[in-house]
Amino acid sequence: MARDGESRSFRRKFCKLCFDKVERIDYKDDRRLTRFITDRGKIVPRRISGTCARHQSQITEAVKRARILALLPFTSDQYR
Amino acid sequence: MKLYETTIIYDPGLEETRVAEEVERITQPIAQAGGEVIEVQRWGKRKLAYIIRKRRDGTYVHVKHKSPPALIGEMDRRFRLNESVLRHLTVVAQKESPRPVEEATKGTEAPAVAAAPAASAE
């Protein structure tokens, strides 16, 4: 009972962008980027999304640029 | 000379003719400085993710251009002075790396499609 983690089936996380063979993620591709931000507008950490280092740094840069252009929110309105 | 991408968000109240004027005001200095405008994309009116200067929408224009780096600072200054520009962003454009996988499939598909109508015609 205490060891809940053991009974749960373990699935290895993988980088979704590597799986889709994305060469470079673009800041204009806001629909793809929304998958990597939380409902509050935060960037999802690597340990949650399973993204590889190379793609995570690309996501970070792209999300920040998209925020400047109001394609993505800095924060969600409902929490303001 | 470097390859840049500039995106500008204009006031949504701007008429179509005025937007065309504004685009002209970007492309002309580029050409004058010896640069080259590669592509002008008009994304049209889009909803903003957050309110900028009390506006909920914005008219997006995306310009791909080759310009001398010295011009970028001047462009930035002009956007800041321009009241109808809500936001602007210039970045060094990434060269799209050719995707060998896609190219390969395209290469095999194209002749097949071309051959099919010819075969049916005969």
N, CA and C atoms of all chains as a GROMACS GRO file, in nm:
protein
  606
    1MET      N    1   0.083  -0.120   0.000
    1MET     CA    2   0.000   0.000   0.000
    1MET      C    3   0.087   0.125   0.000
    2ALA      N    4   0.188   0.120   0.086
    2ALA     CA    5   0.277   0.236   0.098
    2ALA      C    6   0.354   0.259  -0.032
    3ARG      N    7   0.391   0.147  -0.091
    3ARG     CA    8   0.469   0.160  -0.215
    3ARG      C    9   0.374   0.161  -0.334
    4ASP      N   10   0.314   0.277  -0.351
    4ASP     CA   11   0.216   0.291  -0.458
    4ASP      C   12   0.283   0.290  -0.595
    5GLY      N   13   0.401   0.347  -0.595
    5GLY     CA   14   0.472   0.361  -0.721
    5GLY      C   15   0.506   0.228  -0.785
    6GLU      N   16   0.523   0.126  -0.699
    6GLU     CA   17   0.564  -0.004  -0.751
    6GLU      C   18   0.450  -0.077  -0.821
    7SER      N   19   0.330  -0.056  -0.768
    7SER     CA   20   0.217  -0.128  -0.824
    7SER      C   21   0.171  -0.066  -0.955
    8ARG      N   22   0.197   0.065  -0.969
    8ARG     CA   23   0.156   0.133  -1.092
    8ARG      C   24   0.243   0.087  -1.207
    9SER      N   25   0.183   0.071  -1.323
    9SER     CA   26   0.263   0.027  -1.437
    9SER      C   27   0.356   0.141  -1.480
   10PHE      N   28   0.479   0.109  -1.503
   10PHE     CA   29   0.579   0.209  -1.533
   10PHE      C   30   0.589   0.227  -1.684
   11ARG      N   31   0.578   0.354  -1.725
   11ARG     CA   32   0.597   0.383  -1.868
   11ARG      C   33   0.708   0.482  -1.885
   12ARG      N   34   0.799   0.451  -1.970
   12ARG     CA   35   0.912   0.540  -1.991
   12ARG      C   36   0.866   0.662  -2.071
   13LYS      N   37   0.908   0.780  -2.021
   13LYS     CA   38   0.875   0.903  -2.093
   13LYS      C   39   0.968   0.917  -2.214
   14PHE      N   40   0.916   0.979  -2.317
   14PHE     CA   41   1.001   1.002  -2.434
   14PHE      C   42   0.976   1.142  -2.486
   15CYS      N   43   1.070   1.191  -2.563
   15CYS     CA   44   1.057   1.326  -2.618
   15CYS      C   45   0.960   1.323  -2.736
   16LYS      N   46   0.848   1.394  -2.722
   16LYS     CA   47   0.746   1.392  -2.827
   16LYS      C   48   0.796   1.458  -2.955
   17LEU      N   49   0.888   1.554  -2.938
   17LEU     CA   50   0.937   1.625  -3.056
   17LEU      C   51   1.035   1.539  -3.136
   18CYS      N   52   1.114   1.458  -3.062
   18CYS     CA   53   1.205   1.367  -3.131
   18CYS      C   54   1.122   1.261  -3.204
   19PHE      N   55   1.013   1.220  -3.140
   19PHE     CA   56   0.924   1.118  -3.197
   19PHE      C   57   0.863   1.169  -3.328
   20ASP      N   58   0.824   1.297  -3.329
   20ASP     CA   59   0.767   1.358  -3.450
   20ASP      C   60   0.874   1.402  -3.549
   21LYS      N   61   1.001   1.382  -3.511
   21LYS     CA   62   1.116   1.421  -3.594
   21LYS      C   63   1.113   1.570  -3.628
   22VAL      N   64   1.087   1.653  -3.524
   22VAL     CA   65   1.086   1.797  -3.544
   22VAL      C   66   1.230   1.847  -3.540
   23GLU      N   67   1.271   1.911  -3.648
   23GLU     CA   68   1.410   1.959  -3.657
   23GLU      C   69   1.428   2.080  -3.568
   24ARG      N   70   1.340   2.178  -3.587
   24ARG     CA   71   1.344   2.301  -3.507
   24ARG      C   72   1.202   2.342  -3.474
   25ILE      N   73   1.179   2.381  -3.350
   25ILE     CA   74   1.045   2.429  -3.316
   25ILE      C   75   1.044   2.581  -3.329
   26ASP      N   76   0.939   2.632  -3.392
   26ASP     CA   77   0.933   2.772  -3.427
   26ASP      C   78   0.842   2.848  -3.332
   27TYR      N   79   0.876   2.975  -3.304
   27TYR     CA   80   0.794   3.055  -3.213
   27TYR      C   81   0.658   3.089  -3.274
   28LYS      N   82   0.646   3.078  -3.408
   28LYS     CA   83   0.519   3.109  -3.473
   28LYS      C   84   0.420   2.993  -3.465
   29ASP      N   85   0.472   2.876  -3.429
   29ASP     CA   86   0.390   2.754  -3.424
   29ASP      C   87   0.322   2.745  -3.287
   30ASP      N   88   0.230   2.840  -3.260
   30ASP     CA   89   0.175   2.849  -3.126
   30ASP      C   90   0.088   2.729  -3.089
   31ARG      N   91   0.029   2.665  -3.191
   31ARG     CA   92  -0.057   2.550  -3.160
   31ARG      C   93   0.023   2.432  -3.106
   32ARG      N   94   0.145   2.417  -3.160
   32ARG     CA   95   0.230   2.310  -3.110
   32ARG      C   96   0.285   2.346  -2.972
   33LEU      N   97   0.314   2.473  -2.953
   33LEU     CA   98   0.374   2.517  -2.826
   33LEU      C   99   0.276   2.509  -2.710
   34THR      N  100   0.147   2.520  -2.737
   34THR     CA  101   0.050   2.515  -2.627
   34THR      C  102   0.055   2.382  -2.554
   35ARG      N  103   0.106   2.280  -2.622
   35ARG     CA  104   0.118   2.149  -2.556
   35ARG      C  105   0.226   2.150  -2.448
   36PHE      N  106   0.314   2.250  -2.452
   36PHE     CA  107   0.425   2.253  -2.358
   36PHE      C  108   0.412   2.364  -2.255
   37ILE      N  109   0.291   2.421  -2.242
   37ILE     CA  110   0.268   2.516  -2.134
   37ILE      C  111   0.149   2.468  -2.051
   38THR      N  112   0.151   2.501  -1.923
   38THR     CA  113   0.042   2.460  -1.834
   38THR      C  114  -0.077   2.553  -1.856
   39ASP      N  115  -0.189   2.522  -1.791
   39ASP     CA  116  -0.307   2.608  -1.807
   39ASP      C  117  -0.284   2.746  -1.746
   40ARG      N  118  -0.183   2.758  -1.663
   40ARG     CA  119  -0.148   2.889  -1.611
   40ARG      C  120  -0.053   2.964  -1.704
   41GLY      N  121  -0.006   2.896  -1.805
   41GLY     CA  122   0.085   2.958  -1.900
   41GLY      C  123   0.231   2.933  -1.871
   42LYS      N  124   0.259   2.850  -1.770
   42LYS     CA  125   0.399   2.820  -1.738
   42LYS      C  126   0.454   2.717  -1.836
   43ILE      N  127   0.586   2.721  -1.855
   43ILE     CA  128   0.652   2.622  -1.940
   43ILE      C  129   0.661   2.491  -1.861
   44VAL      N  130   0.617   2.381  -1.922
   44VAL     CA  131   0.618   2.252  -1.853
   44VAL      C  132   0.763   2.204  -1.838
   45PRO      N  133   0.805   2.168  -1.716
   45PRO     CA  134   0.943   2.122  -1.697
   45PRO      C  135   0.970   1.989  -1.766
   46ARG      N  136   1.095   1.965  -1.790
   46ARG     CA  137   1.140   1.846  -1.860
   46ARG      C  138   1.102   1.716  -1.786
   47ARG      N  139   1.106   1.724  -1.654
   47ARG     CA  140   1.078   1.602  -1.578
   47ARG      C  141   0.932   1.561  -1.592
   48ILE      N  142   0.846   1.654  -1.628
   48ILE     CA  143   0.704   1.621  -1.650
   48ILE      C  144   0.680   1.579  -1.795
   49SER      N  145   0.727   1.662  -1.888
   49SER     CA  146   0.694   1.637  -2.027
   49SER      C  147   0.783   1.531  -2.091
   50GLY      N  148   0.900   1.509  -2.033
   50GLY     CA  149   0.991   1.410  -2.089
   50GLY      C  150   1.067   1.455  -2.211
   51THR      N  151   1.064   1.584  -2.237
   51THR     CA  152   1.132   1.638  -2.355
   51THR      C  153   1.284   1.627  -2.340
   52CYS      N  154   1.354   1.606  -2.451
   52CYS     CA  155   1.499   1.598  -2.446
   52CYS      C  156   1.557   1.738  -2.430
   53ALA      N  157   1.683   1.746  -2.389
   53ALA     CA  158   1.747   1.875  -2.357
   53ALA      C  159   1.746   1.969  -2.476
   54ARG      N  160   1.776   1.914  -2.593
   54ARG     CA  161   1.787   1.997  -2.712
   54ARG      C  162   1.652   2.062  -2.745
   55HIS      N  163   1.546   1.981  -2.740
   55HIS     CA  164   1.416   2.035  -2.773
   55HIS      C  165   1.361   2.124  -2.662
   56GLN      N  166   1.394   2.093  -2.537
   56GLN     CA  167   1.344   2.175  -2.427
   56GLN      C  168   1.398   2.318  -2.437
   57SER      N  169   1.526   2.331  -2.470
   57SER     CA  170   1.582   2.466  -2.481
   57SER      C  171   1.522   2.539  -2.601
   58GLN      N  172   1.486   2.464  -2.704
   58GLN     CA  173   1.419   2.526  -2.820
   58GLN      C  174   1.279   2.572  -2.782
   59ILE      N  175   1.210   2.487  -2.704
   59ILE     CA  176   1.074   2.522  -2.659
   59ILE      C  177   1.079   2.650  -2.575
   60THR      N  178   1.174   2.654  -2.482
   60THR     CA  179   1.186   2.769  -2.393
   60THR      C  180   1.202   2.898  -2.472
   61GLU      N  181   1.291   2.896  -2.567
   61GLU     CA  182   1.314   3.016  -2.647
   61GLU      C  183   1.190   3.052  -2.728
   62ALA      N  184   1.129   2.951  -2.789
   62ALA     CA  185   1.012   2.974  -2.873
   62ALA      C  186   0.894   3.028  -2.793
   63VAL      N  187   0.872   2.972  -2.673
   63VAL     CA  188   0.760   3.017  -2.589
   63VAL      C  189   0.781   3.162  -2.549
   64LYS      N  190   0.904   3.196  -2.513
   64LYS     CA  191   0.932   3.334  -2.472
   64LYS      C  192   0.910   3.433  -2.585
   65ARG      N  193   0.947   3.393  -2.705
   65ARG     CA  194   0.925   3.480  -2.820
   65ARG      C  195   0.776   3.491  -2.850
   66ALA      N  196   0.707   3.379  -2.844
   66ALA     CA  197   0.563   3.378  -2.872
   66ALA      C  198   0.487   3.464  -2.771
   67ARG      N  199   0.536   3.469  -2.648
   67ARG     CA  200   0.472   3.552  -2.546
   67ARG      C  201   0.484   3.700  -2.580
   68ILE      N  202   0.600   3.739  -2.631
   68ILE     CA  203   0.619   3.880  -2.669
   68ILE      C  204   0.517   3.919  -2.775
   69LEU      N  205   0.492   3.827  -2.868
   69LEU     CA  206   0.400   3.855  -2.977
   69LEU      C  207   0.254   3.823  -2.942
   70ALA      N  208   0.227   3.802  -2.815
   70ALA     CA  209   0.091   3.774  -2.767
   70ALA      C  210   0.027   3.653  -2.837
   71LEU      N  211   0.110   3.560  -2.881
   71LEU     CA  212   0.057   3.436  -2.936
   71LEU      C  213   0.028   3.339  -2.822
   72LEU      N  214   0.106   3.352  -2.714
   72LEU     CA  215   0.086   3.273  -2.593
   72LEU      C  216   0.077   3.369  -2.475
   73PRO      N  217   0.005   3.328  -2.370
   73PRO     CA  218  -0.008   3.417  -2.255
   73PRO      C  219   0.115   3.410  -2.162
   74PHE      N  220   0.143   3.521  -2.094
   74PHE     CA  221   0.242   3.518  -1.988
   74PHE      C  222   0.182   3.448  -1.867
   75THR      N  223   0.052   3.474  -1.847
   75THR     CA  224  -0.022   3.411  -1.739
   75THR      C  225  -0.169   3.402  -1.781
   76SER      N  226  -0.242   3.314  -1.715
   76SER     CA  227  -0.382   3.300  -1.751
   76SER      C  228  -0.466   3.409  -1.684
   77ASP      N  229  -0.565   3.458  -1.757
   77ASP     CA  230  -0.648   3.568  -1.707
   77ASP      C  231  -0.722   3.533  -1.578
   78GLN      N  232  -0.770   3.409  -1.570
   78GLN     CA  233  -0.856   3.373  -1.458
   78GLN      C  234  -0.784   3.372  -1.324
   79TYR      N  235  -0.652   3.368  -1.328
   79TYR     CA  236  -0.576   3.366  -1.202
   79TYR      C  237  -0.530   3.503  -1.160
   80ARG      N  238  -0.557   3.603  -1.246
   80ARG     CA  239  -0.507   3.736  -1.218
   80ARG      C  240  -0.571   3.800  -1.096
   81MET      N  241   2.518   4.140  -4.434
   81MET     CA  242   2.376   4.115  -4.462
   81MET      C  243   2.331   3.987  -4.393
   82LYS      N  244   2.223   4.001  -4.319
   82LYS     CA  245   2.174   3.885  -4.245
   82LYS      C  246   2.028   3.862  -4.274
   83LEU      N  247   1.985   3.740  -4.254
   83LEU     CA  248   1.844   3.706  -4.276
   83LEU      C  249   1.766   3.728  -4.147
   84TYR      N  250   1.664   3.810  -4.154
   84TYR     CA  251   1.585   3.842  -4.036
   84TYR      C  252   1.438   3.809  -4.057
   85GLU      N  253   1.370   3.797  -3.945
   85GLU     CA  254   1.224   3.784  -3.947
   85GLU      C  255   1.167   3.890  -3.854
   86THR      N  256   1.083   3.975  -3.907
   86THR     CA  257   1.021   4.078  -3.824
   86THR      C  258   0.871   4.056  -3.821
   87THR      N  259   0.816   4.053  -3.702
   87THR     CA  260   0.670   4.044  -3.688
   87THR      C  261   0.622   4.170  -3.618
   88ILE      N  262   0.518   4.231  -3.674
   88ILE     CA  263   0.465   4.353  -3.616
   88ILE      C  264   0.317   4.334  -3.588
   89ILE      N  265   0.272   4.379  -3.474
   89ILE     CA  266   0.129   4.377  -3.443
   89ILE      C  267   0.080   4.521  -3.450
   90TYR      N  268  -0.012   4.546  -3.544
   90TYR     CA  269  -0.069   4.679  -3.559
   90TYR      C  270  -0.202   4.687  -3.486
   91ASP      N  271  -0.243   4.810  -3.464
   91ASP     CA  272  -0.374   4.838  -3.406
   91ASP      C  273  -0.483   4.773  -3.493
   92PRO      N  274  -0.578   4.702  -3.434
   92PRO     CA  275  -0.682   4.635  -3.513
   92PRO      C  276  -0.774   4.734  -3.585
   93GLY      N  277  -0.777   4.860  -3.538
   93GLY     CA  278  -0.863   4.960  -3.600
   93GLY      C  279  -0.809   5.015  -3.731
   94LEU      N  280  -0.683   4.979  -3.762
   94LEU     CA  281  -0.620   5.029  -3.884
   94LEU      C  282  -0.686   4.972  -4.008
   95GLU      N  283  -0.719   5.060  -4.104
   95GLU     CA  284  -0.783   5.009  -4.226
   95GLU      C  285  -0.681   4.939  -4.315
   96GLU      N  286  -0.738   4.863  -4.409
   96GLU     CA  287  -0.655   4.783  -4.499
   96GLU      C  288  -0.552   4.868  -4.574
   97THR      N  289  -0.597   4.986  -4.621
   97THR     CA  290  -0.507   5.072  -4.697
   97THR      C  291  -0.394   5.126  -4.609
   98ARG      N  292  -0.429   5.156  -4.484
   98ARG     CA  293  -0.329   5.208  -4.391
   98ARG      C  294  -0.225   5.101  -4.357
   99VAL      N  295  -0.272   4.975  -4.345
   99VAL     CA  296  -0.180   4.865  -4.318
   99VAL      C  297  -0.082   4.851  -4.434
  100ALA      N  298  -0.134   4.859  -4.557
  100ALA     CA  299  -0.051   4.851  -4.676
  100ALA      C  300   0.054   4.962  -4.675
  101GLU      N  301   0.012   5.079  -4.631
  101GLU     CA  302   0.104   5.193  -4.619
  101GLU      C  303   0.217   5.162  -4.520
  102GLU      N  304   0.176   5.106  -4.407
  102GLU     CA  305   0.273   5.075  -4.302
  102GLU      C  306   0.375   4.971  -4.350
  103VAL      N  307   0.324   4.872  -4.424
  103VAL     CA  308   0.412   4.768  -4.478
  103VAL      C  309   0.513   4.832  -4.572
  104GLU      N  310   0.463   4.925  -4.652
  104GLU     CA  311   0.550   4.999  -4.744
  104GLU      C  312   0.661   5.071  -4.668
  105ARG      N  313   0.624   5.126  -4.552
  105ARG     CA  314   0.720   5.200  -4.470
  105ARG      C  315   0.827   5.110  -4.410
  106ILE      N  316   0.803   4.979  -4.408
  106ILE     CA  317   0.906   4.886  -4.361
  106ILE      C  318   0.993   4.843  -4.478
  107THR      N  319   0.925   4.805  -4.588
  107THR     CA  320   0.998   4.746  -4.700
  107THR      C  321   1.087   4.846  -4.773
  108GLN      N  322   1.042   4.973  -4.779
  108GLN     CA  323   1.121   5.072  -4.852
  108GLN      C  324   1.261   5.096  -4.794
  109PRO      N  325   1.270   5.122  -4.663
  109PRO     CA  326   1.405   5.143  -4.608
  109PRO      C  327   1.496   5.022  -4.626
  110ILE      N  328   1.438   4.902  -4.625
  110ILE     CA  329   1.519   4.781  -4.643
  110ILE      C  330   1.582   4.783  -4.782
  111ALA      N  331   1.498   4.811  -4.881
  111ALA     CA  332   1.547   4.815  -5.019
  111ALA      C  333   1.650   4.927  -5.036
  112GLN      N  334   1.624   5.041  -4.970
  112GLN     CA  335   1.716   5.154  -4.982
  112GLN      C  336   1.852   5.125  -4.921
  113ALA      N  337   1.851   5.047  -4.812
  113ALA     CA  338   1.977   5.016  -4.744
  113ALA      C  339   2.052   4.902  -4.813
  114GLY      N  340   2.001   4.861  -4.927
  114GLY     CA  341   2.068   4.754  -5.001
  114GLY      C  342   2.026   4.616  -4.959
  115GLY      N  343   1.918   4.609  -4.881
  115GLY     CA  344   1.868   4.479  -4.838
  115GLY      C  345   1.770   4.422  -4.938
  116GLU      N  346   1.702   4.318  -4.894
  116GLU     CA  347   1.610   4.251  -4.984
  116GLU      C  348   1.492   4.197  -4.904
  117VAL      N  349   1.372   4.230  -4.949
  117VAL     CA  350   1.252   4.176  -4.883
  117VAL      C  351   1.220   4.044  -4.949
  118ILE      N  352   1.222   3.939  -4.870
  118ILE     CA  353   1.202   3.806  -4.927
  118ILE      C  354   1.055   3.768  -4.928
  119GLU      N  355   0.986   3.798  -4.819
  119GLU     CA  356   0.846   3.757  -4.811
  119GLU      C  357   0.771   3.848  -4.716
  120VAL      N  358   0.648   3.884  -4.753
  120VAL     CA  359   0.560   3.957  -4.663
  120VAL      C  360   0.437   3.872  -4.639
  121GLN      N  361   0.418   3.831  -4.515
  121GLN     CA  362   0.300   3.750  -4.481
  121GLN      C  363   0.205   3.836  -4.401
  122ARG      N  364   0.078   3.836  -4.442
  122ARG     CA  365  -0.022   3.907  -4.362
  122ARG      C  366  -0.108   3.803  -4.292
  123TRP      N  367  -0.094   3.798  -4.163
  123TRP     CA  368  -0.171   3.699  -4.088
  123TRP      C  369  -0.313   3.750  -4.062
  124GLY      N  370  -0.335   3.877  -4.085
  124GLY     CA  371  -0.467   3.935  -4.062
  124GLY      C  372  -0.495   3.961  -3.915
  125LYS      N  373  -0.622   3.976  -3.884
  125LYS     CA  374  -0.660   4.008  -3.746
  125LYS      C  375  -0.663   3.881  -3.662
  126ARG      N  376  -0.596   3.888  -3.551
  126ARG     CA  377  -0.587   3.772  -3.461
  126ARG      C  378  -0.618   3.816  -3.319
  127LYS      N  379  -0.669   3.722  -3.241
  127LYS     CA  380  -0.693   3.752  -3.100
  127LYS      C  381  -0.560   3.750  -3.026
  128LEU      N  382  -0.538   3.849  -2.941
  128LEU     CA  383  -0.415   3.853  -2.862
  128LEU      C  384  -0.432   3.763  -2.739
  129ALA      N  385  -0.321   3.704  -2.695
  129ALA     CA  386  -0.326   3.617  -2.578
  129ALA      C  387  -0.348   3.698  -2.450
  130TYR      N  388  -0.316   3.826  -2.455
  130TYR     CA  389  -0.340   3.914  -2.341
  130TYR      C  390  -0.362   4.055  -2.396
  131ILE      N  391  -0.418   4.139  -2.314
  131ILE     CA  392  -0.455   4.273  -2.361
  131ILE      C  393  -0.330   4.362  -2.370
  132ILE      N  394  -0.311   4.424  -2.486
  132ILE     CA  395  -0.203   4.521  -2.504
  132ILE      C  396  -0.266   4.656  -2.534
  133ARG      N  397  -0.234   4.755  -2.458
  133ARG     CA  398  -0.289   4.890  -2.474
  133ARG      C  399  -0.441   4.887  -2.495
  134LYS      N  400  -0.508   4.812  -2.411
  134LYS     CA  401  -0.655   4.800  -2.412
  134LYS      C  402  -0.711   4.738  -2.539
  135ARG      N  403  -0.625   4.672  -2.620
  135ARG     CA  404  -0.674   4.606  -2.740
  135ARG      C  405  -0.675   4.456  -2.717
  136ARG      N  406  -0.783   4.393  -2.767
  136ARG     CA  407  -0.793   4.248  -2.754
  136ARG      C  408  -0.746   4.177  -2.881
  137ASP      N  409  -0.749   4.249  -2.993
  137ASP     CA  410  -0.704   4.191  -3.120
  137ASP      C  411  -0.587   4.272  -3.175
  138GLY      N  412  -0.525   4.218  -3.278
  138GLY     CA  413  -0.417   4.289  -3.344
  138GLY      C  414  -0.405   4.243  -3.488
  139THR      N  415  -0.356   4.331  -3.574
  139THR     CA  416  -0.332   4.293  -3.713
  139THR      C  417  -0.186   4.255  -3.726
  140TYR      N  418  -0.162   4.129  -3.760
  140TYR     CA  419  -0.024   4.077  -3.764
  140TYR      C  420   0.033   4.085  -3.905
  141VAL      N  421   0.157   4.131  -3.912
  141VAL     CA  422   0.230   4.131  -4.039
  141VAL      C  423   0.368   4.069  -4.011
  142HIS      N  424   0.406   3.975  -4.097
  142HIS     CA  425   0.533   3.906  -4.079
  142HIS      C  426   0.619   3.926  -4.203
  143VAL      N  427   0.739   3.979  -4.184
  143VAL     CA  428   0.826   4.011  -4.297
  143VAL      C  429   0.958   3.935  -4.284
  144LYS      N  430   0.992   3.865  -4.390
  144LYS     CA  431   1.123   3.799  -4.395
  144LYS      C  432   1.212   3.886  -4.483
  145HIS      N  433   1.328   3.922  -4.436
  145HIS     CA  434   1.411   4.012  -4.516
  145HIS      C  435   1.560   3.993  -4.488
  146LYS      N  436   1.637   4.032  -4.587
  146LYS     CA  437   1.784   4.036  -4.573
  146LYS      C  438   1.820   4.181  -4.554
  147SER      N  439   1.883   4.214  -4.443
  147SER     CA  440   1.915   4.355  -4.416
  147SER      C  441   2.052   4.368  -4.353
  148PRO      N  442   2.114   4.485  -4.370
  148PRO     CA  443   2.237   4.510  -4.297
  148PRO      C  444   2.204   4.525  -4.149
  149PRO      N  445   2.282   4.466  -4.058
  149PRO     CA  446   2.252   4.470  -3.915
  149PRO      C  447   2.230   4.610  -3.860
  150ALA      N  448   2.294   4.710  -3.919
  150ALA     CA  449   2.281   4.847  -3.870
  150ALA      C  450   2.138   4.898  -3.884
  151LEU      N  451   2.063   4.845  -3.979
  151LEU     CA  452   1.928   4.891  -4.004
  151LEU      C  453   1.830   4.847  -3.895
  152ILE      N  454   1.860   4.736  -3.831
  152ILE     CA  455   1.766   4.679  -3.733
  152ILE      C  456   1.740   4.774  -3.616
  153GLY      N  457   1.846   4.837  -3.570
  153GLY     CA  458   1.831   4.933  -3.460
  153GLY      C  459   1.743   5.050  -3.500
  154GLU      N  460   1.762   5.096  -3.622
  154GLU     CA  461   1.683   5.208  -3.674
  154GLU      C  462   1.536   5.167  -3.689
  155MET      N  463   1.516   5.044  -3.737
  155MET     CA  464   1.380   4.990  -3.751
  155MET      C  465   1.311   4.986  -3.616
  156ASP      N  466   1.383   4.936  -3.518
  156ASP     CA  467   1.330   4.923  -3.382
  156ASP      C  468   1.287   5.059  -3.328
  157ARG      N  469   1.370   5.160  -3.353
  157ARG     CA  470   1.342   5.296  -3.307
  157ARG      C  471   1.213   5.349  -3.371
  158ARG      N  472   1.198   5.321  -3.500
  158ARG     CA  473   1.079   5.369  -3.571
  158ARG      C  474   0.952   5.300  -3.522
  159PHE      N  475   0.962   5.169  -3.492
  159PHE     CA  476   0.845   5.098  -3.441
  159PHE      C  477   0.802   5.155  -3.307
  160ARG      N  478   0.899   5.190  -3.226
  160ARG     CA  479   0.869   5.243  -3.094
  160ARG      C  480   0.798   5.378  -3.103
  161LEU      N  481   0.837   5.457  -3.204
  161LEU     CA  482   0.777   5.589  -3.220
  161LEU      C  483   0.639   5.581  -3.284
  162ASN      N  484   0.616   5.473  -3.358
  162ASN     CA  485   0.490   5.457  -3.430
  162ASN      C  486   0.377   5.418  -3.335
  163GLU      N  487   0.274   5.505  -3.328
  163GLU     CA  488   0.164   5.484  -3.233
  163GLU      C  489   0.079   5.363  -3.270
  164SER      N  490   0.070   5.330  -3.399
  164SER     CA  491  -0.019   5.222  -3.440
  164SER      C  492   0.046   5.084  -3.428
  165VAL      N  493   0.172   5.079  -3.387
  165VAL     CA  494   0.238   4.950  -3.365
  165VAL      C  495   0.219   4.911  -3.218
  166LEU      N  496   0.149   4.800  -3.196
  166LEU     CA  497   0.128   4.753  -3.059
  166LEU      C  498   0.250   4.678  -3.008
  167ARG      N  499   0.308   4.594  -3.094
  167ARG     CA  500   0.422   4.513  -3.057
  167ARG      C  501   0.506   4.486  -3.181
  168HIS      N  502   0.633   4.463  -3.162
  168HIS     CA  503   0.716   4.419  -3.275
  168HIS      C  504   0.828   4.331  -3.223
  169LEU      N  505   0.874   4.241  -3.310
  169LEU     CA  506   0.983   4.151  -3.273
  169LEU      C  507   1.064   4.118  -3.397
  170THR      N  508   1.194   4.136  -3.388
  170THR     CA  509   1.283   4.098  -3.497
  170THR      C  510   1.379   3.992  -3.446
  171VAL      N  511   1.386   3.883  -3.517
  171VAL     CA  512   1.481   3.778  -3.481
  171VAL      C  513   1.562   3.737  -3.603
  172VAL      N  514   1.682   3.683  -3.577
  172VAL     CA  515   1.762   3.628  -3.686
  172VAL      C  516   1.693   3.500  -3.730
  173ALA      N  517   1.661   3.492  -3.859
  173ALA     CA  518   1.585   3.377  -3.910
  173ALA      C  519   1.672   3.253  -3.913
  174GLN      N  520   1.608   3.141  -3.881
  174GLN     CA  521   1.675   3.013  -3.889
  174GLN      C  522   1.668   2.965  -4.032
  175LYS      N  523   1.779   2.918  -4.081
  175LYS     CA  524   1.775   2.857  -4.214
  175LYS      C  525   1.703   2.725  -4.201
  176GLU      N  526   1.598   2.709  -4.280
  176GLU     CA  527   1.524   2.583  -4.272
  176GLU      C  528   1.611   2.472  -4.329
  177SER      N  529   1.645   2.380  -4.244
  177SER     CA  530   1.729   2.270  -4.290
  177SER      C  531   1.643   2.176  -4.374
  178PRO      N  532   1.695   2.136  -4.488
  178PRO     CA  533   1.617   2.046  -4.572
  178PRO      C  534   1.595   1.912  -4.502
  179ARG      N  535   1.473   1.864  -4.508
  179ARG     CA  536   1.445   1.736  -4.441
  179ARG      C  537   1.462   1.624  -4.542
  180PRO      N  538   1.567   1.546  -4.524
  180PRO     CA  539   1.598   1.441  -4.622
  180PRO      C  540   1.486   1.339  -4.635
  181VAL      N  541   1.418   1.310  -4.524
  181VAL     CA  542   1.313   1.208  -4.528
  181VAL      C  543   1.200   1.252  -4.619
  182GLU      N  544   1.158   1.379  -4.600
  182GLU     CA  545   1.047   1.430  -4.680
  182GLU      C  546   1.085   1.445  -4.826
  183GLU      N  547   1.207   1.493  -4.849
  183GLU     CA  548   1.253   1.513  -4.987
  183GLU      C  549   1.249   1.381  -5.063
  184ALA      N  550   1.294   1.277  -4.994
  184ALA     CA  551   1.305   1.146  -5.056
  184ALA      C  552   1.168   1.094  -5.099
  185THR      N  553   1.069   1.111  -5.009
  185THR     CA  554   0.935   1.061  -5.042
  185THR      C  555   0.874   1.143  -5.154
  186LYS      N  556   0.902   1.276  -5.152
  186LYS     CA  557   0.849   1.364  -5.256
  186LYS      C  558   0.905   1.321  -5.392
  187GLY      N  559   1.034   1.291  -5.392
  187GLY     CA  560   1.102   1.254  -5.516
  187GLY      C  561   1.041   1.129  -5.580
  188THR      N  562   1.003   1.035  -5.497
  188THR     CA  563   0.948   0.911  -5.551
  188THR      C  564   0.802   0.928  -5.591
  189GLU      N  565   0.732   1.020  -5.518
  189GLU     CA  566   0.588   1.039  -5.543
  189GLU      C  567   0.565   1.113  -5.674
  190ALA      N  568   0.641   1.219  -5.694
  190ALA     CA  569   0.615   1.308  -5.808
  190ALA      C  570   0.618   1.236  -5.943
  191PRO      N  571   0.720   1.156  -5.971
  191PRO     CA  572   0.723   1.088  -6.100
  191PRO      C  573   0.607   0.989  -6.114
  192ALA      N  574   0.569   0.926  -6.002
  192ALA     CA  575   0.461   0.828  -6.004
  192ALA      C  576   0.330   0.895  -6.045
  193VAL      N  577   0.305   1.014  -5.987
  193VAL     CA  578   0.182   1.088  -6.017
  193VAL      C  579   0.185   1.135  -6.163
  194ALA      N  580   0.302   1.181  -6.204
  194ALA     CA  581   0.317   1.231  -6.340
  194ALA      C  582   0.298   1.118  -6.442
  195ALA      N  583   0.343   1.001  -6.403
  195ALA     CA  584   0.337   0.888  -6.494
  195ALA      C  585   0.195   0.832  -6.506
  196ALA      N  586   0.121   0.840  -6.397
  196ALA     CA  587  -0.014   0.781  -6.394
  196ALA      C  588  -0.110   0.842  -6.498
  197PRO      N  589  -0.121   0.977  -6.504
  197PRO     CA  590  -0.214   1.034  -6.604
  197PRO      C  591  -0.171   1.003  -6.747
  198ALA      N  592  -0.040   1.003  -6.766
  198ALA     CA  593   0.014   0.976  -6.900
  198ALA      C  594  -0.024   0.834  -6.944
  199ALA      N  595  -0.017   0.743  -6.848
  199ALA     CA  596  -0.048   0.603  -6.876
  199ALA      C  597  -0.196   0.586  -6.909
  200SER      N  598  -0.281   0.658  -6.834
  200SER     CA  599  -0.425   0.645  -6.855
  200SER      C  600  -0.468   0.710  -6.986
  201ALA      N  601  -0.393   0.813  -7.027
  201ALA     CA  602  -0.426   0.884  -7.150
  201ALA      C  603  -0.400   0.797  -7.272
  202GLU      N  604  -0.300   0.714  -7.259
  202GLU     CA  605  -0.259   0.635  -7.376
  202GLU      C  606  -0.348   0.517  -7.410
   0.00000   0.00000   0.00000
